[in-house]
Amino acid sequence: MQNIFREYDIRGIFGSDLNEQSVKLIGYFLGKKIKELGGVVSIGYDARLHSPILKDYLASGLNESGCKVLDMGMVATPVNYFSNFVKPLESEDEVNGSIMITGSHNPPEYNGFKITIDKKPFFGEEIYALGREVEEHFEMEMGNDNSTTLIDTKSAYIEYITNHFLHLKALDKEIVIDGGNGVVGTVLPQIFDNLGLKYRTLFINPDGTFPNHHPDPSEEKNLIDVKAELAKGGDIAFAYDGDADRIAVMTNKYNIKGDQMALLFASAMQTPTVIGEVKCSQVMYDELEKRGAKAIMYKTGHSNLKVKMRETNAHLACEVSGHIFFADRYFGYDDAVYATLRMLELVADGVDLDKEIESLPKVYSTEEIKVKTTDKEKFAIITKLKELLKTPPADFPKIKDIIEVDGVRVNFEKGWGLVRASNTTPVLVTRFESTDENMVKWYENSLNELIMKAQREL
């Protein structure tokens, strides 16, 4: 059981990990916590074929705990988050928590739950403790009352976003959208239609089998179709993950990464505080400081970043993978639909995205490189690696300093290398960057040799 309770959310395979009993118990024990705050919980689900089944199991557990269950139907994750801050249309219910049923960018057999309680992410030790509670009471008899109250949060969200960006109505740009057969198609086309924007779509209809490509826009292979469509005649393109909290932005020249997006968005704000994760380029941190912003490096993960934003009153946060969090003019959660409109706002204001990217200092970097290991060993390897870095080999690149906010980010004279344990899968995640193209491989090889040594010495 414990393997489905992850750092940021609950995630597993439908039918085995996420079965009727486990999901009802998750609903029941989550419901007991929400009941203490008022007992009103909103739930929504993504396009996966088993999501409505999980919704029924979850509702049964929540009802057993005494909660009132509001059902949004199929929605994007940002719409689910939105329900914590703004009432649905024709409803007087103040929501005390929300649960989004989604497998995000995982393969079709996966599903899971992203949880918000009292407008804050429910994560880390809270999730692990929930897992222990479920496991201890696994034989508990559960009822079958899956009744819910239907609510229309989606229309309230569309109306809110439309009204927020009415000034984009005159935008004369050709836009291409790749929905990835995820749930962005339930909201974005209507918002674009409301604003009179010119756009073409690929794979916009939700389909939980994801027949066209895997719904993860952080991987280049999943962007082949949208780039080809953009090349036929378009100014800008956007692609989304399965639940629409992650975005890719493309021009005819560049695939703009999340840390580059953060620089673009921050340029339109007055002295903002911006939080990045440990995988973000050093260029982002240096450029933000140079431009008068305050830059903070923090842990990877949507829950970590949302909590850090509240703690520091930050205006913006980002992950390289395309999670963008706005507290500036918004609610402080990752919303790929909202980020789309903020990017179009920059274009409408005359920002030349290509020129902005080309003006940045040139660096060479790898994509995320994943090293397979086990859930049991991954954190132990990081601990051992930290020890080995105290007395590195004689031929190891010169270390300037080491940042241990999330794994180890080793700063060298002309770049850096990162090794961190994934909180969601049994891998180590590595990334490397340098101002010198040849140095990138040296940093990568040197740290990989230490990783292998750490593995041998466990």
C-alpha positions in Angstrom: 0.0 0.0 0.0 2.6 2.5 1.0 4.1 2.9 -2.4 1.1 4.8 -3.7 1.4 7.6 -1.1 3.9 9.9 -2.7 5.5 13.2 -1.7 3.1 15.4 -3.7 0.0 13.2 -4.3 -1.4 9.7 -4.3 -0.6 7.8 -7.5 -0.9 4.1 -8.6 -2.3 1.6 -11.0 -6.1 1.4 -11.3 -7.5 -1.9 -10.1 -4.4 -3.1 -8.1 -3.1 -0.1 -6.1 -6.2 1.9 -6.5 -9.1 -0.5 -5.9 -12.5 -0.1 -4.3 -11.5 -0.7 -0.7 -8.3 1.4 -0.8 -10.0 4.4 -2.5 -13.0 4.3 -0.2 -10.7 4.3 2.8 -8.7 7.2 1.3 -12.0 9.1 0.9 -13.1 8.3 4.5 -9.9 9.3 6.3 -9.5 12.5 4.1 -13.1 13.3 4.7 -12.6 13.1 8.5 -9.9 15.8 8.2 -12.1 18.0 5.9 -15.1 17.5 8.2 -13.2 19.3 11.0 -13.1 22.4 8.7 -16.8 22.3 7.6 -17.1 19.1 5.6 -17.6 20.4 2.1 -15.4 18.8 -0.5 -15.3 19.2 -4.3 -14.1 16.5 -6.5 -13.3 16.4 -10.3 -11.7 13.9 -12.6 -9.6 13.7 -15.7 -10.2 11.9 -19.0 -8.9 8.4 -17.9 -11.5 5.7 -18.5 -11.4 4.6 -14.9 -11.6 8.1 -13.4 -15.5 8.1 -13.0 -15.2 4.7 -11.2 -12.7 6.1 -8.8 -15.0 9.1 -8.3 -17.7 6.8 -7.1 -15.4 5.0 -4.7 -14.0 8.2 -3.4 -17.5 9.7 -2.9 -18.6 6.7 -0.9 -15.7 7.1 1.5 -16.3 10.9 1.8 -20.0 10.3 2.5 -19.1 7.8 5.1 -17.1 10.4 6.9 -20.1 12.8 6.9 -18.8 15.2 4.2 -21.0 16.9 1.6 -19.5 15.9 -1.8 -19.7 18.4 -4.7 -19.1 16.8 -8.1 -17.5 18.9 -10.9 -17.4 16.1 -13.4 -14.6 16.0 -15.9 -12.4 19.1 -15.4 -8.8 20.3 -15.7 -6.8 20.2 -12.5 -6.7 24.1 -12.4 -10.5 24.1 -12.3 -10.4 21.8 -9.3 -7.9 24.1 -7.5 -10.1 27.1 -8.5 -13.1 25.5 -6.6 -11.2 26.2 -3.4 -11.1 30.0 -4.0 -14.3 30.8 -6.0 -17.8 29.5 -5.6 -19.3 27.5 -8.5 -22.1 29.1 -10.4 -25.5 29.0 -8.6 -24.0 27.6 -5.4 -23.7 28.9 -1.9 -21.2 26.2 -0.7 -17.8 27.3 0.6 -15.4 24.5 -0.2 -13.1 23.3 2.6 -11.1 21.0 0.4 -10.8 19.5 -3.1 -9.6 16.2 -4.6 -8.6 15.9 -8.2 -8.7 12.4 -9.7 -5.9 12.4 -12.2 -2.9 10.4 -13.4 -1.4 13.6 -14.8 1.2 12.7 -17.5 1.5 9.1 -16.5 0.5 6.2 -18.8 -3.3 5.3 -19.2 -3.3 2.6 -16.5 -2.2 5.1 -13.8 -4.5 7.3 -11.8 -4.3 9.2 -8.5 -5.4 12.1 -6.3 -4.1 15.7 -6.0 -5.5 17.0 -2.7 -6.1 20.6 -1.4 -7.4 21.2 2.1 -8.1 24.7 3.5 -6.6 26.2 0.3 -3.3 24.5 1.0 -1.7 21.4 -0.6 -2.0 18.2 1.4 1.4 16.5 0.9 4.5 15.1 2.4 4.2 13.7 5.9 0.4 14.3 5.8 0.1 12.0 2.9 2.4 9.4 4.4 0.4 9.5 7.6 -2.8 9.0 5.6 -1.2 5.9 4.0 -0.4 4.4 7.4 -4.0 5.1 8.5 -5.5 3.4 5.5 -3.2 0.4 5.9 -4.0 0.0 9.6 -7.8 0.0 8.9 -7.8 -2.0 5.6 -10.3 -4.5 6.8 -12.8 -1.8 7.9 -16.3 -2.3 6.3 -17.3 0.6 4.0 -20.7 1.6 2.7 -21.8 2.2 -0.9 -23.3 5.7 -0.9 -21.7 7.4 -3.8 -24.3 10.2 -4.1 -23.0 13.7 -4.9 -24.3 17.2 -5.6 -23.5 18.3 -9.2 -21.8 21.7 -9.5 -20.7 23.8 -12.4 -17.2 25.1 -11.5 -16.0 24.8 -15.1 -18.3 27.5 -16.3 -17.3 29.8 -13.4 -13.7 29.2 -14.3 -14.2 29.9 -18.0 -16.1 33.1 -17.1 -13.4 34.2 -14.7 -10.5 33.6 -17.1 -12.4 35.2 -20.0 -13.1 38.4 -18.0 -9.5 38.6 -16.8 -8.2 38.7 -20.4 -10.8 40.7 -22.3 -7.9 42.9 -23.5 -6.7 40.1 -25.7 -9.7 40.3 -28.0 -7.8 42.3 -30.7 -4.8 39.9 -30.7 -4.0 39.1 -34.4 -1.9 35.9 -34.0 -2.3 32.4 -35.4 -2.2 30.0 -32.4 -1.7 26.3 -32.5 -2.9 24.1 -29.5 -2.0 20.5 -28.9 -4.4 19.2 -26.2 -2.7 15.8 -26.0 -6.2 14.3 -25.6 -6.2 15.6 -22.1 -8.7 17.7 -20.3 -7.5 21.1 -21.5 -10.0 20.6 -24.2 -12.8 21.1 -21.7 -12.0 24.7 -21.1 -9.4 26.3 -23.4 -11.3 26.3 -26.8 -14.3 28.0 -25.1 -12.1 30.7 -23.6 -10.4 31.3 -26.9 -13.8 31.5 -28.6 -15.0 34.0 -26.0 -12.0 36.1 -26.8 -12.3 35.8 -30.5 -8.7 34.4 -30.9 -7.6 32.6 -34.0 -6.4 29.1 -33.3 -6.1 25.5 -34.7 -6.2 22.4 -32.5 -4.6 19.0 -32.4 -5.9 16.1 -30.3 -8.2 18.5 -28.4 -10.9 16.0 -27.5 -10.4 14.2 -24.2 -9.5 10.6 -24.6 -8.1 8.7 -21.6 -6.4 6.1 -23.9 -4.2 8.9 -25.3 -4.2 7.5 -28.8 -1.9 10.1 -30.5 1.0 10.6 -28.1 1.9 10.4 -24.4 0.4 13.5 -22.6 3.8 14.9 -21.4 4.9 18.1 -23.1 8.2 18.2 -21.3 9.5 15.4 -23.7 10.5 16.6 -27.1 9.2 13.4 -28.8 5.6 14.4 -27.8 5.9 17.8 -29.5 6.6 16.5 -33.0 3.0 17.0 -34.3 2.5 20.4 -32.8 5.8 21.7 -34.1 4.9 20.4 -37.6 1.5 22.1 -37.4 3.1 25.4 -36.2 5.5 25.3 -39.2 2.6 25.2 -41.6 1.7 28.7 -40.6 1.4 29.9 -37.0 2.9 32.4 -34.7 2.9 30.5 -31.4 2.0 27.0 -30.1 1.0 25.5 -26.8 0.9 21.9 -25.6 -0.4 20.4 -22.4 -0.2 17.4 -20.1 -3.1 15.1 -19.3 -4.6 17.3 -16.5 -3.6 20.8 -17.9 -1.4 22.0 -15.1 1.8 21.7 -17.2 2.5 23.7 -20.4 4.9 23.8 -23.3 5.3 27.0 -25.3 6.8 27.1 -28.8 7.7 29.7 -31.4 8.9 28.7 -34.8 12.4 28.9 -33.4 12.3 27.8 -29.8 10.8 25.5 -27.3 10.6 27.8 -24.3 11.4 25.9 -21.1 9.7 26.6 -17.7 12.6 28.6 -16.3 12.8 30.8 -19.4 9.0 31.3 -19.2 9.6 32.6 -15.6 12.0 35.2 -16.9 9.6 36.3 -19.5 6.7 36.6 -17.0 8.8 38.3 -14.4 9.9 41.0 -16.9 6.3 42.3 -16.8 6.2 42.6 -13.0 7.7 45.2 -10.6 10.6 43.8 -8.6 8.9 40.4 -8.1 10.0 37.5 -5.9 10.4 34.4 -8.0 10.9 30.8 -6.8 12.6 28.2 -9.0 13.3 24.6 -8.4 16.8 23.0 -8.2 16.6 22.0 -11.9 16.3 25.5 -13.1 19.1 27.1 -15.1 21.6 29.3 -13.3 20.8 31.9 -16.0 17.3 32.3 -14.6 18.6 33.0 -11.1 21.4 35.4 -12.3 19.2 37.3 -14.7 16.4 37.7 -12.2 18.8 39.2 -9.6 20.4 41.4 -12.3 16.9 42.8 -13.2 16.1 43.7 -9.6 14.0 40.6 -8.8 14.5 38.4 -5.8 15.2 34.8 -6.8 14.8 31.8 -4.5 15.9 28.2 -5.2 13.7 25.5 -3.7 12.6 21.9 -3.9 11.0 20.4 -6.9 7.3 19.6 -6.7 4.1 21.5 -7.1 3.2 21.1 -3.4 6.6 22.3 -2.2 6.5 25.4 -4.5 2.9 26.4 -3.5 3.8 26.2 0.2 7.1 28.2 -0.4 5.2 30.8 -2.3 2.8 31.4 0.6 5.7 31.5 3.1 7.7 34.1 1.1 4.8 36.0 -0.5 6.3 35.2 -3.9 4.7 36.5 -7.1 5.7 33.6 -9.3 7.2 30.1 -9.2 8.3 27.6 -11.9 9.5 24.2 -12.7 11.6 23.5 -15.9 9.0 20.9 -16.9 6.4 23.6 -17.4 4.5 24.0 -14.1 4.0 27.8 -13.7 2.5 29.2 -10.5 1.1 32.8 -10.5 0.3 34.6 -7.2 0.6 37.9 -9.2 -3.1 38.6 -10.1 -4.0 35.0 -9.4 -4.3 32.3 -6.6 -0.8 30.8 -6.4 -1.3 27.4 -8.0 0.0 25.9 -11.3 -2.4 26.5 -14.1 -1.4 25.9 -17.7 -4.5 27.5 -19.1 -3.9 30.7 -17.1 -0.2 30.6 -18.1 -1.3 30.4 -21.8 -3.2 33.7 -21.5 -0.4 35.4 -19.6 2.0 34.4 -22.4 -0.4 35.7 -25.0 -0.6 38.9 -23.0 3.2 39.4 -23.3 2.9 38.9 -27.1 0.0 41.4 -27.2 2.2 43.9 -25.3 4.9 43.7 -28.0 7.3 41.3 -26.4 9.4 39.5 -29.1 9.8 36.0 -27.5 12.5 34.9 -29.9 14.6 38.0 -29.2 14.2 37.7 -25.5 15.4 34.1 -25.6 18.3 35.0 -27.8 19.4 37.9 -25.5 20.0 35.4 -22.6 23.6 34.3 -21.9 24.4 31.1 -23.9 24.6 27.9 -21.9 24.7 24.2 -22.8 22.5 21.9 -20.8 21.2 18.4 -20.7 17.6 17.4 -20.5 16.6 15.5 -17.3 18.6 12.3 -17.3 17.0 9.5 -15.1 19.2 6.9 -13.4 17.1 3.8 -12.5 17.3 2.6 -8.9 14.8 1.5 -6.3 12.5 3.4 -3.9 14.4 1.9 -1.0 17.9 2.9 -2.2 17.4 6.3 -4.0 17.6 8.5 -0.9 20.4 6.4 0.6 22.4 7.0 -2.6 22.0 10.7 -2.2 23.2 10.6 1.4 26.2 8.5 0.4 26.9 10.9 -2.5 27.0 13.9 -0.1 29.7 12.0 1.9 31.8 11.3 -1.2 31.6 14.9 -2.4 33.4 16.0 0.8 36.6 14.3 -0.4 36.1 14.0 -4.2 38.7 12.2 -6.5 41.8 14.2 -7.5 40.5 14.5 -11.1 37.0 15.7 -10.1 36.0 19.2 -11.4 36.7 22.0 -8.9 33.7 22.5 -6.6 32.7 26.1 -5.8 29.9 25.1 -3.4 27.1 22.6 -2.9 23.4 23.3 -2.5 21.5 20.6 -0.6 18.0 22.1 -0.7 16.8 19.1 -2.7 19.4 16.4 -3.4 22.7 17.8 -4.3 23.4 20.6 -6.8 27.1 20.9 -7.2 28.3 24.3 -8.5 31.5 24.2 -10.5 33.6 27.0 -12.0 31.7 27.0 -15.3 28.4 25.4 -14.5 26.6 22.9 -12.2 25.4 19.3 -11.9 22.3 18.1 -10.0 21.5 14.7 -8.6 18.2 14.3 -6.7 15.9 11.4 -5.8 12.6 11.5 -7.5 9.7 11.7 -5.0 7.3 9.9 -7.4 9.3 7.2 -9.2 12.3 4.8 -8.4 14.9 6.9 -10.1 17.6 9.5 -9.5 17.1 12.7 -11.6 20.2 14.4 -13.0 20.8 17.5 -15.0 23.9 19.4 -16.0 24.7 22.8 -17.4 27.8 24.8 -18.4 28.8 27.9 -20.3 31.4 25.6 -22.0 29.9 22.9 -24.2 32.8 20.4 -23.4 32.4 20.9 -19.7 28.8 19.6 -19.6 30.0 16.1 -20.5 32.8 16.3 -18.0 30.5 17.3 -15.2 28.0 14.6 -16.2 30.7 11.8 -16.3 32.3 12.9 -13.1 29.1 12.9 -11.1 27.9 9.7 -12.7 31.1 7.9 -11.6 30.4 9.1 -8.0 26.8 7.9 -8.2 28.0 4.4 -9.2 30.5 4.5 -6.4 27.8 5.5 -3.9 25.6 2.6 -5.2 28.5 0.1 -4.8 29.2 1.2 -1.2 25.6 1.0 0.1 
